[in-house]
């Protein structure tokens, strides 16, 4: 009986380790190769206070963003992220 419990415990531990290893590898793959954002230079130029997000007041410096700002704001937080601005060039 102790042998069966030990084997089951080992199998469970092995399963947890395999799942954890897969999760770590997936996380590393996500962060290992960031994709270049073609809008980064424009974003950095418009982001006057360098807070990493564009307010409407910052974005209106670019005439293309005046009419599209709120449609581009995918998460509806009132700001554009580099990702959201990058979608304009795609």
N, CA, C and O atoms as a CHARMM CRD file, in Angstrom:
* protein
*
  360
    1    1 UNK  N      0.82600  -1.19900   0.00000 PROA 1      0.00000
    2    1 UNK  CA     0.00000   0.00000   0.00000 PROA 1      0.00000
    3    1 UNK  C      0.87000   1.26200   0.00000 PROA 1      0.00000
    4    1 UNK  O      0.59700   2.21900  -0.72400 PROA 1      0.00000
    5    2 UNK  N      1.92500   1.24200   0.82800 PROA 2      0.00000
    6    2 UNK  CA     2.82300   2.38900   0.86200 PROA 2      0.00000
    7    2 UNK  C      3.50600   2.57000  -0.48500 PROA 2      0.00000
    8    2 UNK  O      3.77300   3.69400  -0.90900 PROA 2      0.00000
    9    3 UNK  N      3.78700   1.45000  -1.15900 PROA 3      0.00000
   10    3 UNK  CA     4.44300   1.50400  -2.46100 PROA 3      0.00000
   11    3 UNK  C      3.52000   2.17400  -3.48600 PROA 3      0.00000
   12    3 UNK  O      3.97400   2.98200  -4.29600 PROA 3      0.00000
   13    4 UNK  N      2.23500   1.84000  -3.45100 PROA 4      0.00000
   14    4 UNK  CA     1.26400   2.42500  -4.36900 PROA 4      0.00000
   15    4 UNK  C      1.13600   3.92200  -4.09900 PROA 4      0.00000
   16    4 UNK  O      1.11200   4.72000  -5.03600 PROA 4      0.00000
   17    5 UNK  N      1.05600   4.30200  -2.84200 PROA 5      0.00000
   18    5 UNK  CA     0.94900   5.71500  -2.48000 PROA 5      0.00000
   19    5 UNK  C      2.19100   6.47200  -2.92900 PROA 5      0.00000
   20    5 UNK  O      2.09000   7.59600  -3.41900 PROA 5      0.00000
   21    6 UNK  N      3.34600   5.87100  -2.76600 PROA 6      0.00000
   22    6 UNK  CA     4.58500   6.51500  -3.18600 PROA 6      0.00000
   23    6 UNK  C      4.60500   6.68900  -4.70300 PROA 6      0.00000
   24    6 UNK  O      5.01500   7.73800  -5.20000 PROA 6      0.00000
   25    7 UNK  N      4.16800   5.67300  -5.43800 PROA 7      0.00000
   26    7 UNK  CA     4.13500   5.76600  -6.89500 PROA 7      0.00000
   27    7 UNK  C      3.15100   6.82800  -7.36700 PROA 7      0.00000
   28    7 UNK  O      3.45200   7.59700  -8.28000 PROA 7      0.00000
   29    8 UNK  N      1.97100   6.87300  -6.74400 PROA 8      0.00000
   30    8 UNK  CA     0.97800   7.89100  -7.10800 PROA 8      0.00000
   31    8 UNK  C      1.49600   9.28600  -6.79300 PROA 8      0.00000
   32    8 UNK  O      1.31100  10.21800  -7.57500 PROA 8      0.00000
   33    9 UNK  N      2.13900   9.41900  -5.65100 PROA 9      0.00000
   34    9 UNK  CA     2.71200  10.71600  -5.27200 PROA 9      0.00000
   35    9 UNK  C      3.78500  11.14500  -6.25400 PROA 9      0.00000
   36    9 UNK  O      3.85600  12.31700  -6.62400 PROA 9      0.00000
   37   10 UNK  N      4.61400  10.21500  -6.67500 PROA 10     0.00000
   38   10 UNK  CA     5.67000  10.51600  -7.63800 PROA 10     0.00000
   39   10 UNK  C      5.08000  10.91700  -8.98200 PROA 10     0.00000
   40   10 UNK  O      5.55300  11.85200  -9.62800 PROA 10     0.00000
   41   11 UNK  N      4.04400  10.20000  -9.39200 PROA 11     0.00000
   42   11 UNK  CA     3.40700  10.51200 -10.67300 PROA 11     0.00000
   43   11 UNK  C      2.77600  11.89800 -10.63500 PROA 11     0.00000
   44   11 UNK  O      2.86400  12.64700 -11.60800 PROA 11     0.00000
   45   12 UNK  N      2.14200  12.24300  -9.52200 PROA 12     0.00000
   46   12 UNK  CA     1.52000  13.55900  -9.38900 PROA 12     0.00000
   47   12 UNK  C      2.58100  14.65800  -9.40400 PROA 12     0.00000
   48   12 UNK  O      2.41200  15.68500 -10.06200 PROA 12     0.00000
   49   13 UNK  N      3.65500  14.43800  -8.68600 PROA 13     0.00000
   50   13 UNK  CA     4.73400  15.41300  -8.64000 PROA 13     0.00000
   51   13 UNK  C      5.34000  15.58400 -10.03100 PROA 13     0.00000
   52   13 UNK  O      5.62200  16.70500 -10.45200 PROA 13     0.00000
   53   14 UNK  N      5.54100  14.48100 -10.74100 PROA 14     0.00000
   54   14 UNK  CA     6.08000  14.54200 -12.09100 PROA 14     0.00000
   55   14 UNK  C      5.16100  15.34500 -13.00900 PROA 14     0.00000
   56   14 UNK  O      5.63100  16.15800 -13.80500 PROA 14     0.00000
   57   15 UNK  N      3.86600  15.12000 -12.90100 PROA 15     0.00000
   58   15 UNK  CA     2.89600  15.85000 -13.72300 PROA 15     0.00000
   59   15 UNK  C      2.95700  17.34000 -13.45100 PROA 15     0.00000
   60   15 UNK  O      2.92300  18.15000 -14.37800 PROA 15     0.00000
   61   16 UNK  N      3.04600  17.69900 -12.18400 PROA 16     0.00000
   62   16 UNK  CA     3.11900  19.11200 -11.80900 PROA 16     0.00000
   63   16 UNK  C      4.38900  19.73700 -12.37200 PROA 16     0.00000
   64   16 UNK  O      4.35800  20.86100 -12.87200 PROA 16     0.00000
   65   17 UNK  N      5.50400  19.02000 -12.29400 PROA 17     0.00000
   66   17 UNK  CA     6.76200  19.54600 -12.80300 PROA 17     0.00000
   67   17 UNK  C      6.73000  19.72000 -14.31900 PROA 17     0.00000
   68   17 UNK  O      7.24600  20.71000 -14.83800 PROA 17     0.00000
   69   18 UNK  N      6.13600  18.77900 -15.02500 PROA 18     0.00000
   70   18 UNK  CA     6.03000  18.88300 -16.47600 PROA 18     0.00000
   71   18 UNK  C      5.15800  20.07200 -16.87200 PROA 18     0.00000
   72   18 UNK  O      5.49800  20.81500 -17.79200 PROA 18     0.00000
   73   19 UNK  N      4.04700  20.24900 -16.18800 PROA 19     0.00000
   74   19 UNK  CA     3.14900  21.38000 -16.47300 PROA 19     0.00000
   75   19 UNK  C      3.85400  22.69800 -16.17000 PROA 19     0.00000
   76   19 UNK  O      3.76800  23.64300 -16.95500 PROA 19     0.00000
   77   20 UNK  N      4.55000  22.76600 -15.03700 PROA 20     0.00000
   78   20 UNK  CA     5.25700  23.98600 -14.66200 PROA 20     0.00000
   79   20 UNK  C      6.35600  24.30700 -15.67000 PROA 20     0.00000
   80   20 UNK  O      6.53600  25.46500 -16.04800 PROA 20     0.00000
   81   21 UNK  N      7.08700  23.28800 -16.10100 PROA 21     0.00000
   82   21 UNK  CA     8.15200  23.50000 -17.08500 PROA 21     0.00000
   83   21 UNK  C      7.56700  24.03500 -18.38800 PROA 21     0.00000
   84   21 UNK  O      8.13300  24.94500 -18.99500 PROA 21     0.00000
   85   22 UNK  N      6.45000  23.48400 -18.81600 PROA 22     0.00000
   86   22 UNK  CA     5.80000  23.96100 -20.04300 PROA 22     0.00000
   87   22 UNK  C      5.34600  25.39900 -19.91400 PROA 22     0.00000
   88   22 UNK  O      5.46000  26.17700 -20.86200 PROA 22     0.00000
   89   23 UNK  N      4.83200  25.76000 -18.74700 PROA 23     0.00000
   90   23 UNK  CA     4.38500  27.13600 -18.52500 PROA 23     0.00000
   91   23 UNK  C      5.55900  28.10800 -18.55100 PROA 23     0.00000
   92   23 UNK  O      5.46100  29.20000 -19.11200 PROA 23     0.00000
   93   24 UNK  N      6.65700  27.70600 -17.94700 PROA 24     0.00000
   94   24 UNK  CA     7.84100  28.56500 -17.92900 PROA 24     0.00000
   95   24 UNK  C      8.38200  28.74100 -19.34100 PROA 24     0.00000
   96   24 UNK  O      8.73600  29.85100 -19.73800 PROA 24     0.00000
   97   25 UNK  N      8.44800  27.65100 -20.10000 PROA 25     0.00000
   98   25 UNK  CA     8.94100  27.74200 -21.47500 PROA 25     0.00000
   99   25 UNK  C      8.03800  28.62100 -22.32800 PROA 25     0.00000
  100   25 UNK  O      8.52600  29.38400 -23.16200 PROA 25     0.00000
  101   26 UNK  N      6.74200  28.52400 -22.13300 PROA 26     0.00000
  102   26 UNK  CA     5.79800  29.35000 -22.89900 PROA 26     0.00000
  103   26 UNK  C      5.97800  30.82700 -22.54700 PROA 26     0.00000
  104   26 UNK  O      5.94600  31.68700 -23.42700 PROA 26     0.00000
  105   27 UNK  N      6.16600  31.11700 -21.26800 PROA 27     0.00000
  106   27 UNK  CA     6.36500  32.50200 -20.84400 PROA 27     0.00000
  107   27 UNK  C      7.66400  33.05800 -21.40800 PROA 27     0.00000
  108   27 UNK  O      7.71600  34.21400 -21.82800 PROA 27     0.00000
  109   28 UNK  N      8.70600  32.24600 -21.41900 PROA 28     0.00000
  110   28 UNK  CA     9.97800  32.69700 -21.96800 PROA 28     0.00000
  111   28 UNK  C      9.86200  32.92700 -23.46400 PROA 28     0.00000
  112   28 UNK  O     10.45500  33.87100 -23.98600 PROA 28     0.00000
  113   29 UNK  N      9.12100  32.09500 -24.16000 PROA 29     0.00000
  114   29 UNK  CA     8.93800  32.26500 -25.60000 PROA 29     0.00000
  115   29 UNK  C      8.19500  33.55900 -25.89900 PROA 29     0.00000
  116   29 UNK  O      8.47700  34.22300 -26.89700 PROA 29     0.00000
  117   30 UNK  N      7.24500  33.92000 -25.03700 PROA 30     0.00000
  118   30 UNK  CA     6.47900  35.14900 -25.23800 PROA 30     0.00000
  119   30 UNK  C      7.34700  36.39100 -25.07600 PROA 30     0.00000
  120   30 UNK  O      7.14000  37.39000 -25.76500 PROA 30     0.00000
  121   31 UNK  N      8.32300  36.33000 -24.16200 PROA 31     0.00000
  122   31 UNK  CA     9.14300  37.49700 -23.89400 PROA 31     0.00000
  123   31 UNK  C     10.46900  37.47500 -24.62500 PROA 31     0.00000
  124   31 UNK  O     11.16500  38.49000 -24.66100 PROA 31     0.00000
  125   32 UNK  N     10.83600  36.34900 -25.20800 PROA 32     0.00000
  126   32 UNK  CA    12.15500  36.21200 -25.81600 PROA 32     0.00000
  127   32 UNK  C     12.29800  37.02300 -27.09500 PROA 32     0.00000
  128   32 UNK  O     13.35800  37.59900 -27.33900 PROA 32     0.00000
  129   33 UNK  N     11.27600  37.07800 -27.90000 PROA 33     0.00000
  130   33 UNK  CA    11.38800  37.74300 -29.19200 PROA 33     0.00000
  131   33 UNK  C     10.30500  38.80100 -29.36000 PROA 33     0.00000
  132   33 UNK  O      9.30600  38.56600 -30.04000 PROA 33     0.00000
  133   34 UNK  N     10.50100  39.98100 -28.73800 PROA 34     0.00000
  134   34 UNK  CA     9.49200  41.01900 -28.91100 PROA 34     0.00000
  135   34 UNK  C      9.47100  41.49400 -30.36400 PROA 34     0.00000
  136   34 UNK  O     10.51000  41.64600 -31.00500 PROA 34     0.00000
  137   35 UNK  N      8.27800  41.71600 -30.85000 PROA 35     0.00000
  138   35 UNK  CA     8.15700  42.17000 -32.22700 PROA 35     0.00000
  139   35 UNK  C      8.37000  43.67500 -32.28200 PROA 35     0.00000
  140   35 UNK  O      7.97500  44.41000 -31.37700 PROA 35     0.00000
  141   36 UNK  N      8.99000  44.10600 -33.34200 PROA 36     0.00000
  142   36 UNK  CA     9.25500  45.53500 -33.50200 PROA 36     0.00000
  143   36 UNK  C      7.94700  46.25800 -33.80400 PROA 36     0.00000
  144   36 UNK  O      7.14800  45.80300 -34.62300 PROA 36     0.00000
  145   37 UNK  N      7.74500  47.35800 -33.15300 PROA 37     0.00000
  146   37 UNK  CA     6.54700  48.15900 -33.36500 PROA 37     0.00000
  147   37 UNK  C      6.91800  49.29300 -34.31700 PROA 37     0.00000
  148   37 UNK  O      7.68300  50.18400 -33.94900 PROA 37     0.00000
  149   38 UNK  N      6.38100  49.26600 -35.53800 PROA 38     0.00000
  150   38 UNK  CA     6.73900  50.31100 -36.50200 PROA 38     0.00000
  151   38 UNK  C      6.28900  51.70600 -36.07300 PROA 38     0.00000
  152   38 UNK  O      6.78300  52.70300 -36.60000 PROA 38     0.00000
  153   39 UNK  N      5.37000  51.78600 -35.13600 PROA 39     0.00000
  154   39 UNK  CA     4.87200  53.08800 -34.68600 PROA 39     0.00000
  155   39 UNK  C      5.68300  53.65500 -33.52800 PROA 39     0.00000
  156   39 UNK  O      5.37900  54.74800 -33.05100 PROA 39     0.00000
  157   40 UNK  N      6.70200  52.94500 -33.06500 PROA 40     0.00000
  158   40 UNK  CA     7.45500  53.38200 -31.88400 PROA 40     0.00000
  159   40 UNK  C      8.04400  54.78500 -32.02400 PROA 40     0.00000
  160   40 UNK  O      7.90500  55.58000 -31.09400 PROA 40     0.00000
  161   41 UNK  N      8.69400  55.13000 -33.13800 PROA 41     0.00000
  162   41 UNK  CA     9.23600  56.49300 -33.22800 PROA 41     0.00000
  163   41 UNK  C      8.14700  57.57400 -33.16000 PROA 41     0.00000
  164   41 UNK  O      8.32800  58.60300 -32.51000 PROA 41     0.00000
  165   42 UNK  N      7.03700  57.33500 -33.82500 PROA 42     0.00000
  166   42 UNK  CA     5.93000  58.29400 -33.79400 PROA 42     0.00000
  167   42 UNK  C      5.36100  58.36600 -32.38100 PROA 42     0.00000
  168   42 UNK  O      5.10700  59.45200 -31.86000 PROA 42     0.00000
  169   43 UNK  N      5.16100  57.19800 -31.76300 PROA 43     0.00000
  170   43 UNK  CA     4.62100  57.15600 -30.41300 PROA 43     0.00000
  171   43 UNK  C      5.51200  57.95100 -29.46600 PROA 43     0.00000
  172   43 UNK  O      5.02200  58.77400 -28.69300 PROA 43     0.00000
  173   44 UNK  N      6.81100  57.70900 -29.52600 PROA 44     0.00000
  174   44 UNK  CA     7.74000  58.39000 -28.62100 PROA 44     0.00000
  175   44 UNK  C      7.74800  59.89100 -28.84700 PROA 44     0.00000
  176   44 UNK  O      7.90700  60.66400 -27.90300 PROA 44     0.00000
  177   45 UNK  N      7.57800  60.30300 -30.09400 PROA 45     0.00000
  178   45 UNK  CA     7.53700  61.73500 -30.38400 PROA 45     0.00000
  179   45 UNK  C      6.26900  62.37900 -29.81600 PROA 45     0.00000
  180   45 UNK  O      6.31500  63.49400 -29.29600 PROA 45     0.00000
  181   46 UNK  N      5.15200  61.68200 -29.91500 PROA 46     0.00000
  182   46 UNK  CA     3.88000  62.23200 -29.43200 PROA 46     0.00000
  183   46 UNK  C      3.74100  62.16600 -27.91600 PROA 46     0.00000
  184   46 UNK  O      3.05500  62.99700 -27.32100 PROA 46     0.00000
  185   47 UNK  N      4.37600  61.19900 -27.29400 PROA 47     0.00000
  186   47 UNK  CA     4.25800  60.98500 -25.84400 PROA 47     0.00000
  187   47 UNK  C      5.10500  62.01800 -25.09700 PROA 47     0.00000
  188   47 UNK  O      6.20400  61.71800 -24.62900 PROA 47     0.00000
  189   48 UNK  N      4.58200  63.22100 -24.99500 PROA 48     0.00000
  190   48 UNK  CA     5.32900  64.36400 -24.44300 PROA 48     0.00000
  191   48 UNK  C      5.77700  64.16300 -22.99300 PROA 48     0.00000
  192   48 UNK  O      6.86700  64.59500 -22.61800 PROA 48     0.00000
  193   49 UNK  N      4.95600  63.52100 -22.18600 PROA 49     0.00000
  194   49 UNK  CA     5.32300  63.34800 -20.77700 PROA 49     0.00000
  195   49 UNK  C      5.98700  61.99100 -20.50700 PROA 49     0.00000
  196   49 UNK  O      6.26500  61.65600 -19.35600 PROA 49     0.00000
  197   50 UNK  N      6.23900  61.21700 -21.55400 PROA 50     0.00000
  198   50 UNK  CA     6.96200  59.94100 -21.47500 PROA 50     0.00000
  199   50 UNK  C      6.38300  58.98200 -20.44100 PROA 50     0.00000
  200   50 UNK  O      7.11800  58.31100 -19.71600 PROA 50     0.00000
  201   51 UNK  N      5.04700  58.93000 -20.38600 PROA 51     0.00000
  202   51 UNK  CA     4.41400  58.01000 -19.43400 PROA 51     0.00000
  203   51 UNK  C      4.04700  56.67500 -20.07500 PROA 51     0.00000
  204   51 UNK  O      3.46200  55.81400 -19.41900 PROA 51     0.00000
  205   52 UNK  N      4.38500  56.49700 -21.35300 PROA 52     0.00000
  206   52 UNK  CA     4.12600  55.22800 -22.01900 PROA 52     0.00000
  207   52 UNK  C      2.72600  55.07700 -22.57600 PROA 52     0.00000
  208   52 UNK  O      2.33200  53.98800 -22.99200 PROA 52     0.00000
  209   53 UNK  N      1.97600  56.15700 -22.58600 PROA 53     0.00000
  210   53 UNK  CA     0.62700  56.12700 -23.15300 PROA 53     0.00000
  211   53 UNK  C      0.31800  57.51600 -23.70900 PROA 53     0.00000
  212   53 UNK  O      0.85800  58.52500 -23.25400 PROA 53     0.00000
  213   54 UNK  N     -0.56500  57.53600 -24.70300 PROA 54     0.00000
  214   54 UNK  CA    -0.93400  58.80600 -25.32700 PROA 54     0.00000
  215   54 UNK  C     -2.32200  59.22500 -24.89800 PROA 54     0.00000
  216   54 UNK  O     -3.28500  58.47400 -25.05000 PROA 54     0.00000
  217   55 UNK  N     -2.41900  60.41600 -24.36600 PROA 55     0.00000
  218   55 UNK  CA    -3.73400  60.99600 -24.09100 PROA 55     0.00000
  219   55 UNK  C     -4.24000  61.61200 -25.39100 PROA 55     0.00000
  220   55 UNK  O     -3.48700  61.74100 -26.35700 PROA 55     0.00000
  221   56 UNK  N     -5.50800  61.98800 -25.41200 PROA 56     0.00000
  222   56 UNK  CA    -6.04300  62.63400 -26.60600 PROA 56     0.00000
  223   56 UNK  C     -5.30100  63.94100 -26.88300 PROA 56     0.00000
  224   56 UNK  O     -5.04900  64.28000 -28.03900 PROA 56     0.00000
  225   57 UNK  N     -4.95400  64.67200 -25.82700 PROA 57     0.00000
  226   57 UNK  CA    -4.24400  65.93800 -26.01800 PROA 57     0.00000
  227   57 UNK  C     -2.88400  65.72300 -26.66800 PROA 57     0.00000
  228   57 UNK  O     -2.45400  66.54000 -27.48200 PROA 57     0.00000
  229   58 UNK  N     -2.20200  64.63700 -26.32000 PROA 58     0.00000
  230   58 UNK  CA    -0.92600  64.33000 -26.95200 PROA 58     0.00000
  231   58 UNK  C     -1.13700  63.83900 -28.38500 PROA 58     0.00000
  232   58 UNK  O     -0.41900  64.24000 -29.30100 PROA 58     0.00000
  233   59 UNK  N     -2.11700  62.97800 -28.56200 PROA 59     0.00000
  234   59 UNK  CA    -2.35200  62.35700 -29.86600 PROA 59     0.00000
  235   59 UNK  C     -2.83000  63.35200 -30.91400 PROA 59     0.00000
  236   59 UNK  O     -2.58500  63.15600 -32.10400 PROA 59     0.00000
  237   60 UNK  N     -3.49900  64.40100 -30.49900 PROA 60     0.00000
  238   60 UNK  CA    -4.05700  65.34300 -31.48700 PROA 60     0.00000
  239   60 UNK  C     -2.97600  66.13100 -32.21800 PROA 60     0.00000
  240   60 UNK  O     -3.28000  66.87400 -33.15100 PROA 60     0.00000
  241   61 UNK  N     -1.73200  65.98000 -31.81000 PROA 61     0.00000
  242   61 UNK  CA    -0.62000  66.58500 -32.54900 PROA 61     0.00000
  243   61 UNK  C     -0.49100  65.97900 -33.94600 PROA 61     0.00000
  244   61 UNK  O      0.04600  66.60400 -34.86100 PROA 61     0.00000
  245   62 UNK  N     -0.99100  64.75600 -34.09200 PROA 62     0.00000
  246   62 UNK  CA    -0.99000  64.06900 -35.38800 PROA 62     0.00000
  247   62 UNK  C     -2.41700  64.11100 -35.92800 PROA 62     0.00000
  248   62 UNK  O     -3.32100  63.51800 -35.34000 PROA 62     0.00000
  249   63 UNK  N     -2.61800  64.80200 -37.03300 PROA 63     0.00000
  250   63 UNK  CA    -3.96700  65.01000 -37.57900 PROA 63     0.00000
  251   63 UNK  C     -4.69800  63.69900 -37.85600 PROA 63     0.00000
  252   63 UNK  O     -5.92600  63.65100 -37.77400 PROA 63     0.00000
  253   64 UNK  N     -3.95600  62.62700 -38.18700 PROA 64     0.00000
  254   64 UNK  CA    -4.60700  61.33500 -38.46600 PROA 64     0.00000
  255   64 UNK  C     -5.28500  60.76100 -37.22800 PROA 64     0.00000
  256   64 UNK  O     -6.21600  59.96500 -37.34900 PROA 64     0.00000
  257   65 UNK  N     -4.83900  61.14800 -36.06000 PROA 65     0.00000
  258   65 UNK  CA    -5.36600  60.55800 -34.82400 PROA 65     0.00000
  259   65 UNK  C     -6.57500  61.29500 -34.26800 PROA 65     0.00000
  260   65 UNK  O     -7.28100  60.75900 -33.41300 PROA 65     0.00000
  261   66 UNK  N     -6.82200  62.48700 -34.72500 PROA 66     0.00000
  262   66 UNK  CA    -7.93600  63.27000 -34.17200 PROA 66     0.00000
  263   66 UNK  C     -9.26600  62.54400 -34.33600 PROA 66     0.00000
  264   66 UNK  O    -10.04600  62.44900 -33.38800 PROA 66     0.00000
  265   67 UNK  N     -9.52200  62.03900 -35.52300 PROA 67     0.00000
  266   67 UNK  CA   -10.79900  61.36900 -35.78300 PROA 67     0.00000
  267   67 UNK  C    -10.81800  59.89800 -35.38100 PROA 67     0.00000
  268   67 UNK  O    -11.89000  59.31300 -35.22700 PROA 67     0.00000
  269   68 UNK  N     -9.65700  59.30300 -35.21200 PROA 68     0.00000
  270   68 UNK  CA    -9.61000  57.85300 -34.95900 PROA 68     0.00000
  271   68 UNK  C     -9.20800  57.47800 -33.54200 PROA 68     0.00000
  272   68 UNK  O     -9.22000  56.29700 -33.19500 PROA 68     0.00000
  273   69 UNK  N     -8.85500  58.44900 -32.72000 PROA 69     0.00000
  274   69 UNK  CA    -8.31600  58.16000 -31.39400 PROA 69     0.00000
  275   69 UNK  C     -9.19700  57.19400 -30.60100 PROA 69     0.00000
  276   69 UNK  O     -8.71100  56.16500 -30.13000 PROA 69     0.00000
  277   70 UNK  N    -10.45600  57.50500 -30.45000 PROA 70     0.00000
  278   70 UNK  CA   -11.31600  56.68800 -29.58200 PROA 70     0.00000
  279   70 UNK  C    -11.66800  55.33800 -30.19900 PROA 70     0.00000
  280   70 UNK  O    -11.97400  54.39400 -29.47100 PROA 70     0.00000
  281   71 UNK  N    -11.63100  55.23100 -31.50500 PROA 71     0.00000
  282   71 UNK  CA   -11.82900  53.92100 -32.14100 PROA 71     0.00000
  283   71 UNK  C    -10.59600  53.04200 -31.97500 PROA 71     0.00000
  284   71 UNK  O    -10.70800  51.81700 -31.92100 PROA 71     0.00000
  285   72 UNK  N     -9.43500  53.65400 -31.89600 PROA 72     0.00000
  286   72 UNK  CA    -8.18700  52.90000 -31.72700 PROA 72     0.00000
  287   72 UNK  C     -7.97800  52.45700 -30.28200 PROA 72     0.00000
  288   72 UNK  O     -7.21500  51.52500 -30.03100 PROA 72     0.00000
  289   73 UNK  N     -8.63300  53.10100 -29.34200 PROA 73     0.00000
  290   73 UNK  CA    -8.48100  52.80400 -27.91400 PROA 73     0.00000
  291   73 UNK  C     -9.20500  51.49200 -27.59400 PROA 73     0.00000
  292   73 UNK  O    -10.34600  51.50100 -27.13100 PROA 73     0.00000
  293   74 UNK  N     -8.53500  50.37600 -27.84300 PROA 74     0.00000
  294   74 UNK  CA    -9.16700  49.05800 -27.72900 PROA 74     0.00000
  295   74 UNK  C     -9.61100  48.70800 -26.31700 PROA 74     0.00000
  296   74 UNK  O    -10.65000  48.07200 -26.13500 PROA 74     0.00000
  297   75 UNK  N     -8.83300  49.11800 -25.31100 PROA 75     0.00000
  298   75 UNK  CA    -9.19800  48.76200 -23.93900 PROA 75     0.00000
  299   75 UNK  C    -10.03300  49.84200 -23.24600 PROA 75     0.00000
  300   75 UNK  O    -10.33600  49.73800 -22.05800 PROA 75     0.00000
  301   76 UNK  N    -10.39800  50.87300 -24.00200 PROA 76     0.00000
  302   76 UNK  CA   -11.30000  51.93800 -23.52200 PROA 76     0.00000
  303   76 UNK  C    -10.82000  52.60100 -22.23400 PROA 76     0.00000
  304   76 UNK  O    -11.62000  52.94200 -21.36200 PROA 76     0.00000
  305   77 UNK  N     -9.49400  52.78100 -22.12600 PROA 77     0.00000
  306   77 UNK  CA    -8.97000  53.43700 -20.93600 PROA 77     0.00000
  307   77 UNK  C     -8.73200  54.92700 -21.13800 PROA 77     0.00000
  308   77 UNK  O     -8.28500  55.61700 -20.22200 PROA 77     0.00000
  309   78 UNK  N     -9.03200  55.43000 -22.34700 PROA 78     0.00000
  310   78 UNK  CA    -8.85100  56.84400 -22.62100 PROA 78     0.00000
  311   78 UNK  C     -7.45300  57.20100 -23.08400 PROA 78     0.00000
  312   78 UNK  O     -7.14200  58.38000 -23.25500 PROA 78     0.00000
  313   79 UNK  N     -6.61200  56.21700 -23.29000 PROA 79     0.00000
  314   79 UNK  CA    -5.23700  56.41900 -23.73500 PROA 79     0.00000
  315   79 UNK  C     -4.92300  55.43100 -24.85000 PROA 79     0.00000
  316   79 UNK  O     -5.57400  54.39300 -24.96900 PROA 79     0.00000
  317   80 UNK  N     -3.93100  55.75100 -25.66200 PROA 80     0.00000
  318   80 UNK  CA    -3.43200  54.81500 -26.66000 PROA 80     0.00000
  319   80 UNK  C     -2.10000  54.25200 -26.19300 PROA 80     0.00000
  320   80 UNK  O     -1.20700  54.99400 -25.78600 PROA 80     0.00000
  321   81 UNK  N     -1.98100  52.95900 -26.25600 PROA 81     0.00000
  322   81 UNK  CA    -0.71200  52.29000 -25.95300 PROA 81     0.00000
  323   81 UNK  C      0.09500  52.20900 -27.24400 PROA 81     0.00000
  324   81 UNK  O     -0.44100  52.46100 -28.32300 PROA 81     0.00000
  325   82 UNK  N      1.37800  51.85900 -27.14800 PROA 82     0.00000
  326   82 UNK  CA     2.15100  51.66300 -28.38200 PROA 82     0.00000
  327   82 UNK  C      1.51600  50.61000 -29.29300 PROA 82     0.00000
  328   82 UNK  O      1.53000  50.75600 -30.51600 PROA 82     0.00000
  329   83 UNK  N      0.96200  49.55500 -28.70200 PROA 83     0.00000
  330   83 UNK  CA     0.30200  48.51300 -29.49500 PROA 83     0.00000
  331   83 UNK  C     -0.90400  49.09100 -30.24600 PROA 83     0.00000
  332   83 UNK  O     -1.07100  48.85100 -31.44100 PROA 83     0.00000
  333   84 UNK  N     -1.72800  49.84200 -29.54500 PROA 84     0.00000
  334   84 UNK  CA    -2.92500  50.40800 -30.17700 PROA 84     0.00000
  335   84 UNK  C     -2.54600  51.36900 -31.30100 PROA 84     0.00000
  336   84 UNK  O     -3.18600  51.37700 -32.35300 PROA 84     0.00000
  337   85 UNK  N     -1.51800  52.17200 -31.08600 PROA 85     0.00000
  338   85 UNK  CA    -1.07800  53.07900 -32.13000 PROA 85     0.00000
  339   85 UNK  C     -0.46300  52.30500 -33.28500 PROA 85     0.00000
  340   85 UNK  O     -0.61300  52.70500 -34.44000 PROA 85     0.00000
  341   86 UNK  N      0.21900  51.21700 -33.00200 PROA 86     0.00000
  342   86 UNK  CA     0.83600  50.38500 -34.02800 PROA 86     0.00000
  343   86 UNK  C     -0.17600  49.79100 -34.98500 PROA 86     0.00000
  344   86 UNK  O      0.15100  49.52100 -36.14100 PROA 86     0.00000
  345   87 UNK  N     -1.38500  49.58400 -34.52900 PROA 87     0.00000
  346   87 UNK  CA    -2.43200  49.04100 -35.40000 PROA 87     0.00000
  347   87 UNK  C     -2.78200  50.00200 -36.52800 PROA 87     0.00000
  348   87 UNK  O     -3.29300  49.56700 -37.56000 PROA 87     0.00000
  349   88 UNK  N     -2.52300  51.28700 -36.36300 PROA 88     0.00000
  350   88 UNK  CA    -2.79100  52.28200 -37.39800 PROA 88     0.00000
  351   88 UNK  C     -1.94600  52.02500 -38.62900 PROA 88     0.00000
  352   88 UNK  O     -2.39900  52.21200 -39.75800 PROA 88     0.00000
  353   89 UNK  N     -0.70700  51.59100 -38.40000 PROA 89     0.00000
  354   89 UNK  CA     0.20700  51.38100 -39.53000 PROA 89     0.00000
  355   89 UNK  C      0.03200  50.02500 -40.17400 PROA 89     0.00000
  356   89 UNK  O      0.61000  49.77300 -41.23100 PROA 89     0.00000
  357   90 UNK  N     -0.75800  49.13400 -39.56400 PROA 90     0.00000
  358   90 UNK  CA    -0.96500  47.78700 -40.14100 PROA 90     0.00000
  359   90 UNK  C     -2.05300  47.77400 -41.16400 PROA 90     0.00000
  360   90 UNK  O     -2.34900  46.72700 -41.73800 PROA 90     0.00000
